[in-house]
Amino acid sequence: MKAKVFRGNLVDLHQKKIYPAEIKVVNGRIQSITSCSDAPPLYILPGFVDAHIHIESSMLVPTEFAKMAVCHGTVATISDPHEIANVLGLVGVEFMIRNAELSPLKFYFGVPSCVPATSYETAGAELTAEDISYLFEKYNLAYLSEMMNYPGVLQSDPEVIKKLAIAKKYGKPVDGHAPGVTGDEAIRYIQAGISTDHECFRYEEAKWKADHGMKILIREGSAAKNFEALIDLMAYCPDKIMFCSDDKHPDDLMEGHINLLVRRAIEKGYDLFDVLRAASLHPVQHYGMNLGLLRVGDPADFIISRDLTQFEQPEVYIDGECVAKEGVALFETTKAEPINHFEIEQLHPDAIRLKAKTDTIQVIKVLDGELITEQCLAKAKIHQGFVVSDPDRDILQLVVVNRYKKAVPAVAFIQGFGLKRGAIASTVAHDSHNIIAVGVDEASILKAINEIIKTKGGINATDGRSIKSLPLPMAGLMSLASGEETGRLYALIDQYAKKTLGSTLKAPFMSLSFMALLVIPSLKLSDLGLFDGSRFQFTDLFMESS
């Protein structure tokens, strides 16, 4: 086959130098790299890797995610499919693998380690140690996904230890998830074979974990934004840093991906090679990815950029084929057939009414840009013996409804959403993905929840009369529409929640999706009740008056 020839200033991350070069590619691999004197004023560098992402959180199936991500220079992802696994189990994981194979982007999936994430919620499926072994054996998946059950690690839970042993047997790295954990407990967690953490939200915590051997993933997603808090690690321990999104909604993906983190780090004055190594070399090495790094014999995976500061609309090559140019993906996708797990009927009007037991309640306090929450006590607003939302104090009713079987909804109260009218609801509710809704009155909340039940998954916002909805028929998590259409509709609903309903959060739907994530402290709500993540046990909503 005739060689493809590329000329430009090659950014060599191994030797940490830039020089004019000619690259010859044959059959998708780099045949030769030679210095040349007539290179055009372009830069050839390895493509970017998202070192930890849940594709489902983009609300796109893998092929549609790929069409958006490649336009920003992303050539591969380290992807944890535990969102769909919590809904559909093995069927969901295998769907992600099959669909991803229909696009050129290189998806490296992990085996979900915690499905369900805890025993304190109702998920749609379970992955056992035997299932984990099956997935490693059949698909040679890249790693054991984030071990969220850190109490299980510390307490030597037999099932957790079994899963860790399986990863060791297959020689696979294990991802971590231990927000705020340091000291002796963190040392025991690391000694169990867990090598990364993407949940650090303070510099000192991340520095401590890096000092004790962990790789630190600097996360900048749609809700959790830790870049500013952690980026100084680039100067302290550059060889232990990677970049990741974790969860990124479609409107944000339209604007950029890992390229945005690279750009921001360079603008802050960090060393170009350290930054680019974090964005490509380090995940390739850590996860053993078969991804090109601009060496002879490597797959021809690279980007061609006009500069080394903005990285806007690069030409993107995967296995020697141009997959994106001028911000447009150059491959087609086919529509996926939906699969789902949704078994409940419409709620009746009094389903979420909560009779007051005392006049003092525990309130979840959401923190903008964080997955962690705080907890506080407040006087309940009581009307005719029932606790109701109090928009004047921004204390709103939060509801989680089991979508897998008929059950009594769980009700709590939350502060920080800022809604002045209506309600918002979603089936993107980590990690079990039941229905979650927040609003200023019961009628609006019920309207939003019943619309979700009608569409069998999605997100929506209502002012109590009209409603704007984005259906997510693929497992209640993903759209079947194009990335552009999904991103446009999501952005419209997101702005409606802010401008019409009054939410003050940067990403109200992404923040809402984490209010049922029990493994992140401090106070959360599952379909089974209010949960104290710091003590890892259920707690009472009503408290005795002081």
N, C-alpha and C positions, 0 to 999 in steps of 0.2 A: 504494500500500500504506500502511496506517495506521502511523504512527510509534510506535516503542517509546520510552518515556520512562523515564529513570533519574535519580534525584536522590541526591546525596551530596556529600561533600567531595572535590573533584577534586584529585588529586595531579599537578600540572603539572611534568613533568621538564624542559621547555624553559625555562620562566620561573623554575623552582625556587620555586614557591609552592603553597600549598594554599588553596582557596576553595570555598564552597558553590556548586554548579552543577547545572544541569539539562541532560542530554544527550539529544538526540533521534536515534534510529537508524532509518533507512529502507533497506530492501533490503541489510541487513548492513553499512551504512556510516554514519558519524556525519554527520548532516545539520546539526546546530547544537549549540553549547555556549553556554549563557547563565548568568550569575550568578543566584542565587535566594536567597530568605530562609528557605525552609522545608525545607532539606535535612535528612534524617534523620542520626543520628550514625553514619554509615558512610563508608568511604573507597573511592573509585574510582581505581584506578591501573592502569598498563599491566601486562599479564601477563608472567610470567617466561620467559626464554629460556635454555636450556642451550647454551652457546656451543661446546661440543665434546663429542660423545658417540657411542659405538658402541652403537647400539640392541641389537645382538646380545648384548652383554655382560649385558643384563638378563635373558637367557634367554627373552625374549618376542618374538613377532613384533610389528611396529610397531603394529598395532591394539590388541593387549593392553597394550603399553607405554603407549599413549595413554590408555587407560582408567585407569591408575594415576597417570600424571603429571599429568593435568588436575586431579585432586583436590587437588594441592598448588599449584595456581596456574600451572602451566606451560602456555603456549599455543603454544610452538614450540621446535624444536630445530635446531641445526646438527649434522647427523648424517653420520658417515663410515662407509659400508658396507664398509670394507675387510676386515672379518672374514669375511663371507659371500663376498666377492669372492675371497679366498684359497682358498676351498673350491670355489666354483662359477663364478667369473668373471662374465661379463656376465649370465648367467642369474640369478645370485644378486642382483646389483645391481638388475636389472629386477624381480625378485620384491619386493624391499624397496620400490621405488617404487610398484608396483601395490598392494601391501598397505597402504601408508601412505595411499594415496588413499581408502581405505574408512573412514577416521576423520577427525574434524574437526580434530584437532591438526595444526598446520602443520609438516610435516617438510621441512627444507631439506637435501637430500642433497648431498654433495660427490662428486667423481670420485676414486676411490682412485688415488694416485700411485705406490704401491710394492707391486705384486702380481706376484710374491712380494716380501716385504719385503727379502730379500737372496738372493744366489745360494748361500748356505751352508746351505740347508735345502730340504726338499721340500714344495711347496704343491700344492694340487689344481688350480690354474688360474693363468693369467697374463693381465694386462691390458697391452696394448701402447699405444704412443703413438696408434696408429690407433683403438684401442678408446676411449681417452680423448677423442679428437676426436669420435667417434660419440656418446658419452654427452652431451657438451656440445651437440652439434648437435641431437640428437633430443629431449632432455629439458630442455635449458637449465638444467643443474644449477648449484648456487650457487657452487661454489669448487673448487679443486684441493686434495684432502685432504692431510693432513700428509706433508710430504716427509721421510720417515724416513731416506732414503738421503743423509744429509748428507755422507758421504765422496764420493758420486757428484757432488754439487753442487760440492764443493771441488776435485775432480779433473776437472771439466768432462766427465763421462761423457756421450757423445753422446745416449743414450736419455733420460737425466735432463734434459739441456738441451732436448731436443725437447719433452718433456712440459711444462716450464716455459714454453716458447715458445707452446705451444697455449693454456695458461691466459691468457697475455698477449693472444693473438689474440682470445680471446672476452671479454676484459676482466674476468676473474675473479680474485679474491684467491687467494693460495696460503698454506696453513697450514704452520707449521713444526713441527719435532720435532728438537731439538738439545740434549739434556740435558747440562749442564755445559760446553757450548762457549761460550767468550767470546774476546775478543782479536781478532787478525787473521782467524782462521778464521771467527769469528762475523760479522765485518764482511763478508767475502766471501759468506757464506751469506745475509745480509740483502740485500746488493746484487744477488743473483740474483733478487730480487723476492718474497722470503718475508717475511710481515708479522706472523705471530703465533708464540707458543710457549706450549704448555701443559705442558711438561716441566720447567720450572724447579723446583728443590727447595730452593734456598737464596736468601735475600733478596738478597744481593749480586749473584748471577748475574742474577736477574730485574731488579733495578735497572739493571744495566749494559745489558741488552738493551732496557729501556724507554728509557734515555737515548739509545740508538742507533736508535730509531724503531719498535721492535717493540711490538705489543699483547701484554699479558701476561694469560693465562687462568689464574686461580687455581682449581686443581683440588682437588676433594674427592670421591674415588670410594670404592669399597669396599676397595681395597688402597692406592692412592696417595693420601695425605692431606697436602696441602701448604698448607692454609688457614692454619694457625697460623704457618708459616714465612714466608708471603708477604703476609698481610693488611695489614701496615703500609704496603704500597705504596698502599693506599687514601688515605693521607694525603700520600704523596710524589707520586704521578702518577695521580690518580683518573680522568682522562680516557682512560687507556690500559688500564683494567682491565675484564675480563669474568669471569664465573663459569662453571665447567663441572664435569661429573662424569667425563668420559672413559669410565670403566667403572663400572657400578653394578649390583650383583646384586639380584634381585627382593625379597629380604627387606628390604634397605635402602631400596629404592624404595617399599615399603609404608609406611615411616616418614616419608619426605619426599624432597624433591628440591632445586631451587635455593632454595626458600623457607627451607630450613635454613641455607644460607650467608648469605642476607639477614638472617635473624634473628640469627645469631651476630655478624655485622659490626655490626649496630645495637647489640647488647648490649655490644660493645666500645667504643661511643661514637663510631663514625665517622658522618660526616654522612649523614643520611637520603637526601638527593637523590643524593649520590655513590654510595651503595650501590645505590639503585634504578636509577640510570642504568647501572651495571655489569651489573645483572640483566636489562636490557631494551633501553635506548636504544643502548648501544654495539654489541652484536651486530647489531641492526637496521641501524645505519648502516654498519658495517664490511662486512657481507655483502649489503647492498642488499636486505634482506628486505621483502616486501610485507606488513608486519605493522603493526597499529594502535598508535599511541602517543598516543591521546587528542587528536587534532587533527581539525578539521572536514575531511571528505573521507576520513579514514582508515577502514580496516576496523574494525569495532567489536569489537576484541580487548582485553579488560580483565578485571580481577578486582574484586570488591567484598568488602572485608574489614571486620571489626568493629574492627580496630585497626591500628596501624602498627608493631607490635613482634613479634607472634607469627605473624600471617598463617595462622591455623589454619582449615581447612575453608572457604576462601572460595567465594563464588559465582564461577563462571568462565564468561566469554562469549567465543566465537569467532565472528566474522562475525555478531554480534548474537544468536546463539543460546546459551542456557544449556546448557553441556556438563557441568557438575559443580556439585553443591550438597550441603552438609553431608557432604562426604567421599565422595559417591557419583557415579560417572559416569552421565550421562543419555543414553547412546547404546549401541546394541548392536553386536556384531561377529559375523562368521561365521568358522567354523573354516577355517584354511588347509590346503591339500593339501601334504604333505611332499615336499621334494626333497632329495637327498643325494648324497654322493660318498664311498663307503666300500667298499673292495675287498679286505680281508684276512680271513684265517681265524684261528681260535684259536691261541694260542701254546703250544708244547710246554713241558714242565717245565724244561728246561735252557736255554731261549732267552735268559735274562737273566743267566746265570752269567758271572762275569768272572774270568778267571785272573790272578793277581797277577804283575806284571812286576818291580816293586820293592816295598819296604815303605813307600814315601812317596807320597801322592797329593795332588793339588790338590783342594780342597773349595770348593764354592760356599757362601757365607754369606748367607742371606736376611736382609733387614732389615725388620722389621715396619712396615707403613705406607709402604714405599718400593718402587719398581720396580727401582732400582739394587740390585746385590749387591756383596759384597766377595769376595775370594778369599784363601784361606789354605792352608798346607801342614799335613798331619796324618799320623801313623803309621796305616797301614791295619790294620784288623782282618782277619786272614787265617785262614780255616778250610779245611783240607784243600787248600791251594793256591789258594783262591778268595777274593777280597775280598768281605766281607759287611758289612751294616749293623752299627753299634755304638750302640745306643740309649742306653747309659750315658753316652756322650760326645755324644749327639744328632748323630751322623754317620750319615745314612741313605742308602739306595740310591735314586737318582733315575733314572727310565727314560723315554725318549721312543721311541715306536713309529710308524713311517710307516703311516698308515692308508689311503694311496692305492694302495699296491702292496706286495707282499711284499718285505721287506728285513730285514737284521739290526738288532735294536734297539740304540739308543745308551744307554750306561750311564755314570753318574757318581755323585758323592756330594755331599750337601748337609747343611748344619748350620743349625738355627734353627726347624725345624718342630715339634720337641718331641714327636713321636709316641712313645708307649711300647708300643703294640701295633698290629698291623694295617697298613692302607694306605689311601690315597685316590687316586683317579684321575679324569681328565677329558679330554674332547675340546675343551674351551675352553682352547686353548694357543696364545697369540699368537705369531706372526700366522698361521702355516701350519695351526694347529689339528690337529696330529697328536695321538696319545694321549700323555698325560703322567701319570706315577704316581710316588708316593714312599711308602716303607714300611719297616718294621723287619725284614722277612724276605722272601725270594724267593717263598715260597708265597702270602703275602698279596698281594704286588704282582701276581703272576700272576693271582690270583683277581679282583682289581679290574680288571686290563686285559682279561681274557677276558669279564667282564661287560659292559664297554664295547663290545667287539667284538660280543657277542651282541645288544645293543640298538642297535648302529650309531650310537653317540654318546650322551653323557650325562655325568653325574658320579656318583660313588659312593664309599662308605666301607665298609670291612669290618674286622672284628676277627679275620679269618682263618677264621671259621666262617660266621656270618651276614653278609648284605650289605644295605645300604640304597642305593637307586638312584633317580636322577631321569633318565629317558630324555629325550634332546634330538633327536628325529627330523628336525627341520628343519635340515639341513646339519650335524648334530652340534653345533649351537650353540643352538637355540631349542626350547622346548617348544610343544606344540600346545594345552596346557591354559590355563585362565584365569590371569591374573596372580596372583590370590589363592591358587589351588591351587598354582601353581608356587612362589610365595613361601613358602607354608607348608611344602611338601616340602623346598625348599632349606634353609630354616631348621632343619628337623629334622635333615637330614644334616650341616649345618654344626655344630650343637650336638653331634651324635654324634661328629664328628671331634675336637671339643674335650674334651668331658666323658668320653667312653668311651675314645677312642683317645689322648687326652692332648695334642693340639696346643695350643701356647701362643700361636699367632698370632691376631690379631683376625679375619682373614678368610683361613683356610687355603686355600680353593679359589681365591680371587682371587689370592693370592700364588703358588700353584702355577701358575696360568695364565700368569704372566709369566716363569717360569723358563726358557722356551724363546724369549724375545723377545731376539734377538741384538743389536738396535740400541740396547739399554739396557745400559750397562756394569754390572758388569765381567765376571763369568764367568757363562755360560749354557750350556744344552745343547740342541742341535738334534737332529733325527733322524739327522744325519750325524756328530755328535760334539761334544766339548767345545769351546766357543768363547770366546775372549778379546775382549770387546767394546771394550776400551780400545785394543787393537792391531788390532782388526777382522781376526782370523785365527784359525784353529783352533789349539788348544794340546793338549799331551799331558796325560792324566790322571795318568800315573805319572811321578814325578820321581826323580832320583838322590838317595840319602840324603846328608844333609849331615854 
